[in-house]
């Protein structure tokens, strides 16, 4: 299990570092697993592009919920 974690952290390491440096309000990705990893390792909210579309149509509220990154 630890081996998989190490591979995942190494794979996403550059993205995590770039995201922290850029300090965006949020990151878009259509991968659920990528959203989990990005939020965990950068503390930047990650959303699916369809969530942004839904919010633009007034169908979803994207304000952070307590306990979420």
Protein Blocks (a to p, Z undefined) as FASTA:
>chain_A
ZZmmmmmmmmmmmmmmmmmmnopabdcdfbfklmmmmmmmnopacddfklmmmmmnopac
fbdcehiZZ
